[in-house]
Amino acid sequence: MTNTMRAAVYYNNHDIRIEDMPIPEIGPDEVLVKTIASGICGGELMEWYHAPRAPKVMGHEPAGIIVDKGSQVKNFNVGDRVFVNHYVSCGTCRQCLRGRFTLCEHLKESKLYPGTTCQYFRVPSRQLNRDTLIIPDNVTFAEATVCEPWGCVLGGLKVTEILPGDTVLVIGAGFMGMGFMHMAPLFGAGKVISMDLSDWRLNKSLSMGATHTINPSTENPEEKLRDINGGYLADVVIVTVPTVQLYAQGHDLVERGGFLHLGAPTMPEPLWQINPQRQYFTEMKVSAKYSADHNDTSQIMKWLAAGRINALSAITHRCELDDTKAAFEMMVQAGESLKTIVYPHGIDQEIEKPVK
């Protein structure tokens, strides 16, 4: 193996370059992973957040093979197929001891280096010991990449009180919205309604768990929702589009005693103004969940292995490392795409289902 590798380096939403850089060196309690597959995250489209930190190697949804390990590593071996979470809690700070792992005071002090949309990455000891998962034989590398993003979805569903039979409205039928629709029935949801401006995404959502759809460009959302739900608004509204306008719309579509879940971060401005009187008298609860913790990723992997969730249905595109910029631009345009997987060593490294 040479001492250099190729990586997709982000400068801004319209400038992503394939560059050569040194393969990371590892310490005695670390491992080196050959990246087989890495998902492009919708959060990487937030130029306001990422451009000030550029240049940076993209990617934080990886699956690969351990190709080297330090002398102190005991629980993993060269050749292991693994998923690794990019941010991992310390387990000992005040928030961790309260069980709020994604609010860990030291969450971002340890991370995968230099990123994962590259040919190799280093796994620090914290990530290795707290959130590195062996990929089961019946789970592909591509499927394993969803452990982080759909782990965020799972974490969100955990803090959103869905009662058996509840009507759930998901605003935004992108990859994360599809995840909420796909897994809400596992939490007891009855009717699951998809709301989006794209007829392609609405049709796709019907195969991912939605029972009904609303296109606000041609239908009145409140009227259609009440028609679907026997005159009532939604028991749970989940907003996966990062705008205050849709936060506000979601707030207006929650039934009395219901739940509003904020599933995507907005820009710092403008601020969101709500009607506190309606908030009070409807007894509406609002929840949010940032990132995925080690419990979330582990549980997603178990669901994948058990066949409870179908990640392949939401993976619409696969590409070579050289095509990362084009794939990124396709996601910015938000056309007929959901999740794109990048293969830094070539698409032929993946097979649809591993041999058991």
N, C-alpha and C positions, 0 to 999 in steps of 0.2 A: 504494500500500500504506500502511495506517495504521501508526502507531508503537506499537501495542499488539497483543497476541495473547492467546489463551486457552491455559490449561495445566491439567493434572491435578496437583494438589498433595497430596502424601501427608502426613498427620498421624499416623495409625496405621492398623491393618488395617481399622478400621471407620469411618474418617473420611478420605475423599478428596474434595477440593473442586475444582470448576472455577473458576479465578480468572483475572482479567486481569492482565497484567504487560507491561512494555516488551519490544519485540522487541530482541534483543541487537544491540549495535553490534559491528562487526568491525574488526580491525586490518589493516595492509597485507599481512600474510602469512596471513590467515585467510579463510574463506568463511562465508556464511550459507546454511543449507539449509532449504528448506520441507519439513516432515515429511509425507510421504505415508502411511507405515505405521510403526508402532512396536509390537513385541511386548511383552506383559506377561511378565516373567520369574518363574519359580517362586521364585527367590531373594528376590524382593520380598515374599514372604509371611513372611519371617523378621523378625517384629516386634521381637524382642530385639535385632536388628542395626540396623534402620532407624528405629524410633521415636525413639531417642535423638538421631538426626540430623535429625529433622523440625523445621519443615516443609521439604519438598524436592519438587522436580518429579520425577515418576516417569519411568522409561524409560531403557533403554540398548541397545535392539535396533532401531536406526532404518534406514529407507531413505527417500530423498527426492530432491529436485531442488535443485541449486545455483541460488540466485536473486540472489546478489551475491558479489563477490569483491574482495579487496584488490589494490592496485596491484602488489604483488610476487609474486602467485600466477601461476605460469607453466604448470603441468601440468594445470589444470582450468579449465573454462569454465562460464559461466552457461548453464543448460539441461542440464548433465550429470546423469544419473540415478546416484545414488551410495549405497553402504552405507558407514557410518563406524563404526569400533570406538571404544568409549567410553574404555577405558584402553589406553595404548600405551607400550611401553618406550622408554627413552631411547637405547638402542643402544650406550652407551659405559661404563656402570658395570661393576663387577666381575661381577655376575650376568649382565648382557647379554653380556659378553665370553666368558662360559662357555656361552652359548647358552640360559640360563634366563631367557627374556624376561619371563615372567609373575611372576618374583621380582625384577624390576627395582627398584633402590633408590629410583627416582623415579617409579614407575608411576602413582601417584595425584596427582602434582603438576600434571598436565595432563588435562583432561577436557572432555567436551561440556557446553556451558552453554546453558540451565539444567538440561537433561535432554532427553528426547526424546518424552515423552508431552505434547507441546505443539506449537504450530503452526510454530514456527521454532526452530532451534538454531544456535549458533556452533561452528565447528570450528577449534580452535587449530592452529597450524602443525605441531606434532608429529603430531597425529592425521591432518592433511591429507597430510603427506609420508610417513608410515610405515604408515598403515592406513586409507586411504580408497580404495575400489574402485569403478571404473565398473561399473555393472550391465549385463551383456550384454543384447542386445535380446530374447533368448528367455527371460529370467528376470523374473518379476513383482516388484513392490516387496515383496509379502508373502513371497515365497520368499527374497528377499535378507535379510529380517530375521533368518533363522535362521543367518546366517553367524557371529554371536557365540555364541549358545547351543550350536549344534551344532559350532562351532569348539572349544568347551570339551570336547565329547564326542570330537572327533577328536584333540585333544591328549591326552586320557585314553587313548584306544586306542593312541596312539603309545608311551606309556610302559608299556603293559601287553603283556607278551610272549605274543601269541596265535600259536600254531604252526598250520600248515595242518591242518585237520580237528579242532582242539580243540573241546571242548564248553564253551560259555560260558553261565553262568547270570546273568541280570540281575534283581536284586531291586528292584522298583519299576517299574511300567509307566506312569509319567507321560511328559511330553514328552521329558525328558532320557533316561529309560530307553528310550523308543522310539528315540531317536537311537542309543544304543549297540546296540540290537538291529538297527537298520536298517543300520548301517555295520560291525558286527563281521564280516559275511561278506566285506566288501571287504578285511579284514585276514586272511582265511583261515579264519574260524570254520566249523566243521561244524554240529553241533547248537547251536541258540540257544534257551535256555529262559527264558521269562518267568514271574516269580513276583510275584503281586499279590493283594490281597484282593478286587479288583473284577473280576467276570466280564466286565463291559463292556470294561475295559481289557485283560484277557487276550485276549478275542476280537479286539480291535483290534490287539493286538500280533502276531497271526498274519498280518495283512496288512502288517506293518512289518518282517518278517524273522524272527520267532520261528518255530521248528519245533515247539515243545512248550510247554505251560503248566503251572503249579502254583499252586493256590489253597490257601494254608496254613490257611485257615479250615475247609476240608473235607478236606484231604489232609495226610499227614505229609511235609514237604518232603524229608527225607533219604531216606525210603523211595521216594518218587516219583522223586527224582533218580537214585537207583541203578537203579531200574527202567528209566528212560529211557536211562541211560548204561551199560548192560551191567554193573551192579554197582559202578560207580565213582562218586565224587563229581565235581564240575565241575573242569575244568582251569583255568578262569578264572571268578571270581565278581566281579561288578561291583555295588556297592551304591549306589543313587541316592536312598535315603531317609535323611534326616539324623537318625538316632537311633543311640545306642550299642547298643541292643538288636539292631538289624539289622546293625550292624557285627559284633557278636559272632556272630550267626547266620551271616552271610556267611563269617566266619572258620572256622566249624565245617563249612562245606559245600565247602571247597577240598580237592581231592585232593592227595596227596603230590607235591611238585615243582611245585605250581600257583601261581596268582597271585590275589591279592585286590586289587581296585582300589576305592578310596574316592572315589565320584563326587559326594558332597555333604557340606557342612560341618555338623557337629553344633553344638548349643549349648555354651557353655563348661563347663557342668555337666549331668549327671554325667560323670565320667571313664570311659573304656573300659578294662576290665581283660581281659587276654588270658592264655592259658596259654603261657608262654614255652617250656616243654618241647615242646609240640606244634609251636610255631613253629620251634624248632630242628631237631627230628628229621624234620619233613616238608619242610624246606628251602623253605618257603613264602616267596614274595616279596610285599611289600605296596607298592602305588604310589598316588599321588594327583596331581592336576593342578589347579591353581587358575587359572581364567580361560582365555582364548584369546589366542594371540599373532598377529602379522601373518601368519605362515606358515599357521596354522590357518584363519584367515578366508579367505585367498586360495584355499586348497585346497578349502574348502567351496564357494566361488563357482564354481570350475572344475568341481566335481562337479555342481553345479546346472545349469550351462550344458551339460554333457555328457549330462545326463539320468541320471547314475549314482545320484542320490538323489532322493527324492520328498518334498519338504517339504510340499506341499499336502495330502498325506494326513494329516499330523499337525497341521494347522491346522484346528481344529474350530469356532472362532467368530471373528466379526469384529464390531466395534462402532464407534459414533460416540464422539467425545470425551466427550459428555455422559453416556454410559453406562459410563464407566471404572469407577466405584465398583461398579456391579452386576456388571461383568465380573470385577473383583477378588474380590468376595464369592463368585462362582461358582467361582473357582479355589481359594479357601480351603476351600470345601465339598468339592472334589476329587470331583465327580460325573462325569458323562459329558462331560468336557472335557479337552483337552490344552493347546493353544496358542491364545491369543486375540490378535488383532491389532487395535490401535486406529488409527483413521483421523482425525487431528486436523482435517482439512479435509473430511471426509465420505467414506463408503465408495465413492461414485461416482468418486473419484479413482483407484481401482484397477480394472484389468481383469484377467481371469483369466490371459490370456497376451498379452503385448505383440505388436503388429504388427511383423513383421520388416522 
